[in-house]
Amino acid sequence: MANVENLEKKLLKLINSKDSFAIALTGEWGIGKTRFWNDFYEENHINLGVNKYSYVSLFGIDSIEALKFEIALSTHETTQKKDYLSGLKGIFKKSLDAIDLPKIEGTGVTLSLGKGLISSAITSLIGDTLICIDDIERLSKNLDIKDVMGLVNHLSLEKNCKVVVILHEGKTDKDFREYKEKVFDEVLTLDNSLSIIKKEIVTNELFPIYENFYQTMDIKNIRFYQRVERTLKAILDNSDDDLSFTSKKQILEALLIIRMAHDMPSTFDDTIDFDFFVKSFSSPRVDELRGYDLDLTFKSDENRLDDKEKVEVARKFKLMDDTISQFYSYFELSGWNKIITSLLVDLDTESEIIEELSLSDTLTEIQLENDREKQELMTEYRNLNSDQSFNQRLFDNIKDRINREAFPNLSFHYNILERNGSPELAKQFEELVKKYIEERVKKGPEEWHIENYYLKIPVLHDIFYNFLLQTISNQKKALALNTDASTLSSVFMRFCKRGNISKDFFEAIQNIDKENFSSVVWQPLDGIDRIRYIRELLEHPAFNIDIAKFDNGDRIDTASWHYKKLIDTPKRPPPYQPFIVEKKLNEVKRWTLELLQERIEEKPNSRAAVEHLLELTHNLEKI
C-alpha cells in the first residue's frame, strides 16, 4: 500500500538523485494528491537535491506556449516554501496579457513583439528545475495532451528537469495508457490518505472513529472528511456541554453514514440516491424492510408473495444495510440524526444545523444515552439474548421516547411486553401512549391527519390505531359543538375566495343554526359582491351531504364529514323510531329566502337586487 510515508521516501530518493526524470503521481479522485505534494514540498524543500522549483495547474491554460510561460513565471528557489514574488509576477503577467501585438514603427520596418516571443526567451532559461504539473484531467479543449506530454518529455530529457505530473488516472485512462511507458519513468500511486486526513481533524480524540470508517467503508476523499468535520464541529459547539465521549462517538458515527449517503450514494449502488436512503432507513419503514424475506424471490411464481418493485426495493435496502452494518449496526434515521438528514437535503450553511439543533434541544446526553440503550435492547431482542431484566429495561427506555418513536414502533414495543409476560408494564405503557395521543390531538387540526402517525393506511394489528381515530373524531365533534359564528364566517369566506374546503368544519356547518347562518350571510365582505357570495356559500359541499335525523330533529349519523348516503340503509322495525334522510341545503335555502325577505323589509331599495338574485337562481333552486 502506497501510503504517505512510503511515497515521501520514494520521492526524496528520486529527487535527490542526479538523474532527471518524469513521474506520474496518481490516485483516486479526492484522495488528496495535490495536498500530499504541497505538504511534501513544504516539509522537504530545503533538503531537496535541486535549486529551483515550479508548480503549475493546467486549469485555465489553453496553449502550450502559455504553459511554458506559466512554468517559467512560477519558478523560484527551493530555499523558499513558496514563491514570494508571485504577486509581482502576476502583475507582470497581466501586463503582458494587455499587450495586443503593439507595433513599433521605424523607417519602413515594423516590429511585432508577442507574448510567445517573451515566453520563449524566458523558458530558454529553465533547466535543472523540479516541476510539478497538476490537474491534467482539467485540460483545456484547446490544449492537446500530446503537446503537454511532449513538453514533459522535453523538460526531462533536454532540460535536465525533474517533472512530477499529478493526475486522476480514472479521468485520463486512455491518454495516460498511451504515454505511460513512452514518457514516464515511474508511476507512483497514492492509495492511502489517512495521515493527510488526520491533519484535517481537529477533534483528535475522535480520530479512531474516522480511521475505522476509512478502513471499513473505503472512503478516501479528503473533502468528504473535511465536510464531516465542519458539520461535527458545528453540532458539538452548539449542543450540551456535558456530552460524553461516548455520545460524541455516537454522533460522529451516524454523521459519517448520513454524509456518505448524501454526498456519494453510489457507494451503495448507482441506482440508489439519497432520497431512497432516507425513506428506507426512516422508522417504521426500516423495520418493515429488515423483516422482508428476499428468499421469496427465488420461489415459484405461484408462491411469490410480492411484486417485482417491492422485491427490488428490498434488494437495494439489503445492499445498503449490509454495507452500513460493517461500521454501524442496526442504523436507522430517528431523533437528532433525522433532523440533520432533512437539513442536508437543502443545506446552505452549517448555521442552519446549529439553529435547528439548538431550538429542538435534541442533542443532550440524556437523549443520546437513551438512543444507545434502545439500540442495545433491540440488539438483544434480535439476537434472542434477552435476560430477566429485559422487560423492565425496555419499559424504562421506551416510556421516555414515546414522542420520538414512529407509531407502529409503539405498538411493537407494547406487544413485546405483552408477549414476554409483563401485562402490568404493557398496560402502563398503553396508558402513557394514549395520554400522549390525547395531548397531541388537542393541539388542533394540524394533528388530525392520520398520515402524520402512520405511513400505511389502514393499519392492521395496532392497538393504538383505533384509539387515535376515535380521539380525533371526538376532538372534531368538540370543535363542531363549540364553533361560533365568527369562525364559521371565516370558513365560508375562505371557501368563497379561494375554494378552501375545511373538511374539519363540515359537521359544524351541518349543525349551523339560523342565527349563526344569518351572521355568515351578512358578514362584511371584502372584494366580493353579496349576490355572488350568497350563491357560492350555498354551494359548500357540507350542505349537500345527506344526514339522518329522527323526527324530533336529533341526528343519528356518525357526524363525520365523509358520512355516506343513508338512503339505502334498511329501515329498522318497531319498536325503533324511524328516521328521515335530508340535506342541510334544504333548510339553509329556507333560511336564505327568509333572510332575503327580511332584508327587503329593512331596506326597501334592495328589493330589485334580491329579486334579481331569485330570478337568476329560480328561487334558489338552481344555485
C-alpha positions in Angstrom: 0.0 0.0 0.0 1.4 3.3 -1.1 0.8 5.5 1.9 2.1 9.0 2.6 5.3 7.9 4.4 6.3 5.4 1.7 5.7 7.9 -1.1 7.7 10.6 0.7 10.7 8.3 1.0 10.4 7.3 -2.7 10.1 10.9 -3.9 13.1 12.1 -1.8 15.2 9.3 -3.2 14.3 10.2 -6.8 14.6 13.9 -6.4 18.0 13.7 -4.6 19.5 11.5 -7.3 21.5 13.0 -10.1 19.3 11.8 -12.9 16.4 13.8 -14.4 13.0 12.1 -14.6 9.3 12.3 -15.4 7.0 10.5 -13.0 3.2 10.3 -12.7 1.6 10.7 -9.2 -1.8 9.1 -9.4 -4.7 8.1 -7.1 -8.4 8.1 -7.0 -10.5 11.3 -7.1 -10.3 13.4 -4.0 -7.8 11.3 -2.2 -5.5 14.3 -1.7 -2.8 14.0 -4.3 -2.3 17.8 -4.5 -2.4 18.2 -0.7 0.1 15.5 -0.4 2.5 17.1 -2.9 2.2 20.6 -1.4 2.8 19.2 2.1 5.7 17.2 0.9 7.4 20.2 -0.8 6.8 22.5 2.3 8.3 19.9 4.6 11.3 19.0 2.4 12.0 22.0 0.2 15.3 22.9 1.9 16.7 19.4 1.6 15.8 18.7 -2.0 18.6 18.0 -4.5 17.5 20.8 -6.8 17.8 24.6 -6.5 14.7 25.6 -8.4 11.0 24.7 -8.2 7.9 25.4 -10.2 4.3 24.4 -9.7 1.6 24.8 -12.4 -2.0 23.9 -12.6 -3.3 23.2 -16.1 -6.7 24.7 -15.3 -7.3 27.8 -17.5 -4.2 27.2 -19.7 -5.2 26.9 -23.3 -1.9 26.7 -25.3 1.5 25.1 -24.9 3.1 28.5 -25.1 1.0 29.6 -22.2 2.0 26.5 -20.2 5.7 27.2 -20.9 5.2 30.8 -19.8 3.5 29.7 -16.5 6.2 27.3 -15.7 8.9 29.9 -16.2 6.9 32.6 -14.3 6.3 30.4 -11.3 9.9 29.2 -10.9 11.6 30.1 -7.7 14.4 29.0 -5.4 13.8 25.8 -3.3 15.0 27.7 -0.3 11.6 29.2 -0.2 8.4 27.4 0.9 6.5 29.3 -1.7 7.1 31.9 -4.5 7.1 35.1 -2.5 7.3 37.1 -5.8 4.1 35.6 -7.2 2.2 38.8 -6.7 4.7 40.9 -8.7 4.8 38.1 -11.3 1.1 38.2 -11.5 1.1 41.9 -12.3 3.7 41.3 -14.9 1.6 38.5 -16.5 -1.5 40.8 -16.6 0.6 43.5 -18.3 1.6 41.0 -20.9 -2.0 39.9 -21.4 -2.9 43.5 -22.1 -0.4 43.8 -24.9 -2.2 43.4 -28.3 0.8 43.0 -30.5 1.9 46.6 -30.2 3.7 47.8 -33.3 6.8 49.8 -33.1 7.2 51.6 -36.5 10.5 52.8 -37.8 11.7 53.8 -41.2 9.8 51.3 -43.2 10.2 48.5 -40.6 7.5 47.1 -38.4 8.4 45.0 -35.3 5.8 42.9 -33.6 6.5 41.9 -30.0 4.3 38.9 -28.9 3.8 37.1 -25.7 5.1 33.9 -27.4 8.5 35.6 -28.1 8.8 36.6 -24.4 7.7 33.2 -23.3 10.4 31.5 -25.5 13.0 33.8 -24.1 12.0 33.1 -20.5 11.6 29.3 -20.9 15.0 29.1 -22.5 16.4 29.7 -19.0 14.5 26.8 -17.5 16.8 23.9 -16.5 17.7 21.8 -13.6 14.3 22.5 -12.1 11.8 20.4 -10.1 8.5 21.0 -11.9 5.0 19.9 -10.8 2.2 19.9 -13.4 -1.2 19.4 -11.8 -4.8 19.0 -13.0 -4.2 17.0 -16.2 -7.8 15.9 -16.1 -8.9 19.6 -16.3 -7.0 20.1 -19.6 -8.5 22.7 -21.9 -10.1 21.6 -25.2 -7.6 23.9 -26.9 -4.6 22.2 -25.5 -3.6 18.8 -26.8 -2.5 16.1 -24.3 0.2 15.1 -26.9 1.7 18.6 -26.7 1.8 18.5 -22.9 3.4 15.1 -22.8 5.9 16.3 -25.4 6.8 19.2 -23.2 7.2 16.9 -20.2 9.5 14.7 -22.2 11.5 17.7 -23.5 11.9 19.1 -20.0 13.1 15.8 -18.6 15.4 14.8 -21.4 16.7 18.1 -22.8 16.5 20.5 -19.8 17.6 18.0 -17.1 14.4 18.8 -15.1 12.6 16.5 -12.7 9.0 16.6 -13.6 6.1 15.3 -11.5 2.7 15.1 -13.2 -0.4 14.8 -10.9 -3.4 13.2 -12.4 -6.5 11.2 -11.6 -5.9 8.1 -13.6 -9.6 7.2 -13.9 -10.2 10.5 -15.7 -7.3 10.2 -18.2 -7.2 6.4 -18.7 -7.0 6.4 -22.5 -4.4 9.2 -22.9 -2.5 8.0 -19.8 -2.1 4.5 -21.1 -0.7 5.8 -24.4 2.0 7.9 -22.8 2.6 5.8 -19.6 5.6 3.9 -21.0 6.8 6.5 -23.5 7.1 9.5 -21.2 7.1 8.4 -17.5 10.0 6.7 -15.8 7.7 5.7 -12.9 4.1 5.8 -11.8 3.5 6.4 -8.1 0.1 5.8 -6.7 -1.3 7.3 -3.5 -3.9 4.9 -2.2 -3.9 5.6 1.5 -4.5 9.2 2.6 -5.3 8.6 6.3 -2.3 10.6 7.5 -3.4 13.5 5.4 -6.9 13.3 6.7 -5.6 13.2 10.3 -4.1 16.6 9.7 -7.6 17.9 8.9 -9.2 16.5 12.0 -9.3 18.9 14.9 -11.0 16.6 17.4 -8.1 14.2 17.7 -9.9 12.1 20.4 -12.4 11.1 17.8 -9.9 10.2 15.1 -10.1 6.4 15.7 -13.7 6.6 14.6 -12.7 8.3 11.4 -10.0 5.7 10.9 -12.4 2.9 11.5 -14.8 4.4 9.0 -12.0 5.0 6.5 -10.8 1.4 6.6 -14.2 -0.2 6.8 -16.1 1.8 4.2 -13.0 2.6 2.0 -14.0 6.2 1.6 -10.8 8.2 0.9 -12.0 11.5 -0.3 -10.4 14.2 1.8 -13.1 16.8 1.1 -15.7 14.4 2.4 -13.9 14.2 5.8 -13.5 18.0 5.8 -17.3 18.4 5.4 -18.0 15.9 8.1 -15.6 17.6 10.5 -17.1 21.0 9.9 -20.6 19.7 10.5 -19.5 17.8 13.6 -17.8 20.9 15.0 -21.0 23.0 14.4 -23.0 20.3 16.2 -20.7 19.9 19.2 -20.2 23.7 19.6 -23.9 24.2 19.9 -25.0 21.2 21.9 -24.9 20.1 25.5 -21.5 21.0 27.0 -21.6 17.8 29.1 -21.7 15.4 26.2 -19.6 12.4 27.0 -17.0 10.8 24.7 -19.5 8.0 24.0 -22.1 10.5 22.9 -19.7 12.3 20.6 -18.7 9.0 19.2 -22.3 8.1 18.6 -23.0 11.5 16.8 -19.9 11.1 14.6 -20.7 7.5 13.6 -24.2 8.4 12.5 -23.0 11.6 10.8 -20.4 9.7 8.7 -23.1 7.4 7.4 -25.6 10.2 6.7 -22.9 12.3 4.9 -21.8 9.3 2.9 -25.3 8.6 1.7 -25.8 12.3 0.9 -22.5 13.1 -0.8 -21.7 9.7 -2.5 -24.8 7.4 -2.6 -23.1 5.5 -5.5 -21.1 3.9 -2.7 -24.0 1.6 -2.3 -25.2 1.3 -5.9 -25.6 3.5 -9.0 -29.4 3.1 -8.7 -29.6 4.4 -5.1 -30.0 8.1 -4.3 -30.2 10.0 -1.0 -34.0 10.2 -1.1 -34.2 6.4 -1.3 -31.8 6.1 1.6 -33.9 8.5 3.8 -37.1 6.7 3.0 -35.6 3.3 3.6 -34.0 4.0 7.0 -36.7 6.1 8.5 -38.8 4.3 11.1 -41.0 2.3 10.7 -40.1 1.7 7.1 -36.6 0.4 8.2 -38.2 -2.3 10.4 -40.5 -3.4 7.6 -37.6 -3.8 5.1 -35.4 -5.6 7.6 -38.2 -8.1 8.1 -38.7 -8.7 4.4 -37.6 -12.2 3.2 -35.6 -11.8 0.0 -35.7 -15.6 -0.4 -39.3 -15.3 -1.5 -37.9 -14.0 -4.8 -36.5 -17.5 -5.6 -39.8 -19.3 -5.0 -42.0 -20.3 -7.9 -44.4 -17.8 -9.3 -47.5 -19.2 -7.5 -45.8 -18.9 -4.1 -44.3 -15.5 -4.7 -45.9 -13.0 -2.3 -44.7 -9.6 -3.6 -44.4 -7.8 -6.9 -41.1 -7.1 -8.6 -41.0 -3.5 -7.5 -41.2 -4.4 -3.8 -38.6 -7.1 -4.3 -36.2 -4.5 -5.9 -36.7 -2.1 -3.1 -35.9 -4.8 -0.6 -32.9 -5.8 -2.6 -31.5 -2.3 -2.6 -32.2 -1.8 1.1 -30.3 -5.0 1.9 -27.4 -3.8 -0.1 -27.3 -0.5 1.9 -27.9 -2.2 5.2 -25.2 -4.8 4.7 -22.8 -2.1 3.7 -23.6 0.2 6.7 -23.7 -2.7 9.2 -20.0 -3.2 8.7 -19.5 0.1 10.5 -22.8 0.8 12.3 -25.2 -2.0 13.4 -28.9 -1.5 13.1 -28.7 2.0 11.7 -31.9 4.0 11.5 -32.9 7.6 11.0 -34.6 8.8 14.1 -34.2 11.6 16.7 -31.4 14.1 16.1 -29.9 12.4 13.1 -33.2 12.6 11.3 -33.1 16.3 11.7 -29.6 16.5 10.3 -30.7 14.3 7.4 -33.6 16.7 6.5 -31.3 19.7 6.7 -28.6 18.1 4.4 -31.1 18.0 1.6 -31.2 21.8 1.2 -28.3 22.8 3.3 -26.8 26.2 2.5 -24.8 26.9 5.6 -23.8 24.9 8.7 -25.6 27.6 10.8 -28.9 26.0 9.8 -27.9 22.9 11.6 -26.8 24.9 14.6 -30.1 26.8 14.8 -32.3 23.7 14.3 -30.5 21.6 16.9 -30.4 24.4 19.4 -34.1 25.0 19.2 -35.1 21.4 19.1 -32.9 20.5 22.1 -32.3 17.0 20.7 -28.6 16.7 21.4 -28.4 16.1 25.1 -26.5 13.5 27.0 -29.8 12.0 28.3 -31.3 11.6 24.9 -28.2 10.2 23.3 -27.8 7.7 26.2 -31.5 6.8 25.7 -30.8 6.1 22.0 -27.8 3.9 22.8 -29.9 1.9 25.3 -32.6 1.4 22.7 -30.1 0.1 20.2 -28.6 -2.3 22.8 -32.1 -3.5 23.7 -33.0 -4.2 20.1 -29.7 -6.0 19.5 -30.6 -8.3 22.5 -34.1 -8.8 21.1 -32.9 -9.7 17.6 -30.2 -12.0 18.9 -32.6 -13.9 21.1 -30.5 -13.0 24.0 -32.8 -11.2 26.4 -32.3 -11.7 30.2 -34.8 -11.4 33.0 -34.4 -7.7 33.4 -35.1 -7.1 29.7 -38.8 -6.2 30.0 -38.2 -3.6 32.8 -35.3 -2.1 30.9 -37.3 -1.9 27.7 -40.2 -0.2 29.5 -37.9 2.3 31.3 -36.4 3.2 27.9 -39.4 3.5 25.7 -41.6 5.4 28.2 -39.2 8.3 27.8 -39.1 8.3 24.0 -42.8 7.9 23.1 -42.8 11.3 21.4 -39.8 10.4 19.3 -40.9 6.9 18.1 -42.9 6.1 15.0 -46.4 5.0 15.9 -46.0 1.4 14.6 -43.0 1.0 16.8 -45.1 1.9 19.9 -47.4 -1.0 19.2 -44.4 -3.2 18.5 -42.9 -2.4 21.9 -46.3 -2.9 23.6 -46.5 -6.4 22.0 -43.0 -7.3 23.2 -44.0 -6.5 26.8 -47.3 -8.4 26.5 -45.9 -11.5 24.9 -42.9 -11.6 27.3 -45.4 -12.0 30.2 -45.3 -8.4 31.6 -49.0 -7.4 31.3 -48.7 -4.7 34.0 -45.8 -3.0 32.2 -47.7 -3.3 28.9 -50.8 -1.7 30.5 -48.7 1.2 32.0 -47.1 1.8 28.6 -50.5 1.7 26.8 -51.9 4.4 29.2 -48.8 6.6 28.6 -49.2 6.3 24.8 -52.9 7.1 25.0 -52.3 10.1 27.2 -49.7 11.3 24.6 -52.2 10.8 21.8 -54.9 12.8 23.6 -52.5 15.7 24.3 -51.2 15.8 20.8 -54.7 15.7 19.2 -55.8 18.5 21.4 -53.3 20.8 19.8 -55.5 21.3 16.8 -56.4 20.3 13.2 -52.8 20.1 12.2 -52.5 17.0 14.4 -55.6 15.3 12.9 -54.0 13.8 9.8 -53.6 10.1 10.1 -50.6 10.1 7.7 -48.7 12.1 10.4 -48.8 8.9 12.5 -48.9 6.0 10.1 -47.3 5.7 6.7 -49.7 2.9 5.5 -53.5 3.1 6.0 -55.5 1.1 7.0 -53.3 -0.1 9.9 -53.7 -3.7 11.0 -52.9 -5.3 14.4 -52.0 -1.9 16.0 -53.6 -1.4 19.4 -53.3 2.4 19.2 -54.8 3.0 15.7 -58.5 2.8 16.6 -57.9 4.8 19.7 -56.2 7.5 17.6 -59.1 7.6 15.2 -61.7 7.9 18.0 -59.7 10.6 19.7 -59.5 12.6 16.5 -63.2 12.1 15.9 -64.1 13.2 19.4 -62.0 16.3 19.0 -63.7 17.2 15.8 -67.1 16.8 17.4 -66.0 19.0 20.3 -64.8 21.6 17.8 -68.1 21.4 15.9 -70.1 22.0 19.0 -68.0 25.0 20.0 -67.7 26.7 16.7 -69.0 30.2 16.9 -70.4 32.5 14.1 -67.1 34.3 13.7 -65.2 31.1 13.0 -67.8 29.9 10.6 -67.8 33.3 8.8 -64.1 32.9 8.2 -64.5 29.4 7.0 -67.1 30.4 4.4 -65.1 33.5 3.3 -62.0 31.3 2.6 -64.2 28.9 0.7 -65.7 31.7 -1.5 -62.4 33.4 -2.1 -60.0 30.5 -2.6 -62.2 27.4 -2.8 -60.7 26.3 0.5 -62.8 23.3 1.8 -62.1 22.9 5.5 -63.3 19.4 6.0 -62.7 19.5 9.7 -65.6 22.1 9.9 -68.1 20.0 7.9 -70.1 18.9 10.9 -70.1 22.4 12.4 -71.5 23.7 9.0 -74.2 20.9 9.1 -75.1 21.9 12.6 -75.3 25.6 12.0 -78.5 27.3 13.2 -80.3 30.2 11.6 -78.8 32.8 13.9 -75.2 31.9 13.1 -76.2 31.4 9.4 -77.5 34.9 9.4 -74.2 36.2 10.7 -72.4 34.3 7.9 -74.7 35.7 5.2 -74.5 39.3 6.4 -70.8 39.4 7.4 -68.8 42.3 6.0 -67.4 41.4 2.5 -64.0 42.3 1.1 -63.9 42.3 -2.7 -67.0 40.1 -3.3 -70.5 41.2 -4.1 -73.1 39.7 -1.9 -75.2 38.2 -4.7 -72.2 36.2 -5.8 -71.3 35.4 -2.2 -74.7 34.0 -1.3 -74.8 31.8 -4.3 -71.3 30.4 -3.6 -71.8 29.8 0.1 -74.9 27.7 -0.7 -72.6 25.6 -2.9 -70.5 24.5 0.0 -70.1 20.6 -0.1 -71.1 20.3 3.6 -74.6 21.4 2.8 -75.0 18.7 0.2 -74.2 15.7 2.4 -77.1 13.5 3.4 -77.7 13.5 7.1 -80.0 11.2 9.1 -82.4 12.5 11.8 -85.2 11.3 14.0 -88.5 13.1 13.6 -87.6 15.3 16.5 -84.5 16.6 14.7 -81.8 14.7 16.7 -79.0 13.5 14.4 -78.2 9.8 14.4 -75.3 9.6 12.0 -71.6 9.4 12.9 -71.2 13.1 12.2 -68.0 12.7 10.3 -67.6 14.9 7.2 -67.2 11.9 4.9 -70.5 10.3 6.0 -72.1 8.4 3.1 -75.7 8.4 1.9 -78.2 6.6 4.2 -80.9 6.2 1.7 -80.1 2.5 1.2 -79.9 1.8 4.9 -82.6 -0.7 5.9 -85.4 0.8 8.0 -85.4 -0.5 11.5 -88.5 -2.4 12.5 -90.5 -1.3 15.5 -90.1 -0.5 18.4 -87.2 1.6 16.9 -88.1 5.1 16.0 -87.9 5.6 12.2 -85.5 8.3 10.8 -85.5 10.5 7.8 -82.7 11.5 5.4 -82.3 15.0 4.1 -79.7 17.6 3.1 -78.8 20.6 5.2 -79.1 22.6 2.0 -82.9 22.4 2.0 -83.0 24.0 5.4 -80.4 26.6 4.5 -82.3 27.6 1.4 -85.5 28.2 3.5 -83.4 30.4 5.9 -81.9 32.3 3.0 -85.3 33.1 1.5 -86.5 34.3 4.9 -83.4 36.4 5.4 -83.7 38.0 1.9 -87.4 38.9 2.7 -86.3 40.5 6.0 -83.7 42.5 4.1 -86.4 43.9 1.7 -88.4 44.9 4.7 -85.4 46.6 6.4 -84.1 48.2 3.2 -86.8 48.5 0.6 -84.4 49.7 -2.1 -82.7 46.3 -2.1 -85.9 44.7 -3.5 -84.6 44.9 -7.1 -81.3 43.2 -6.3 -83.0 40.5 -4.2 -85.5 39.7 -6.9 -82.7 39.7 -9.5 -80.9 37.0 -7.4 -84.0 34.9 -7.1 -84.7 35.2 -10.8 -81.1 34.1 -11.6 -81.4 31.1 -9.3 -85.1 30.2 -9.8 -85.9 31.0 -6.1 -82.5 29.3 -5.1 -83.5 26.0 -6.8 -80.6 26.3 -9.3 -77.6 27.7 -7.5 
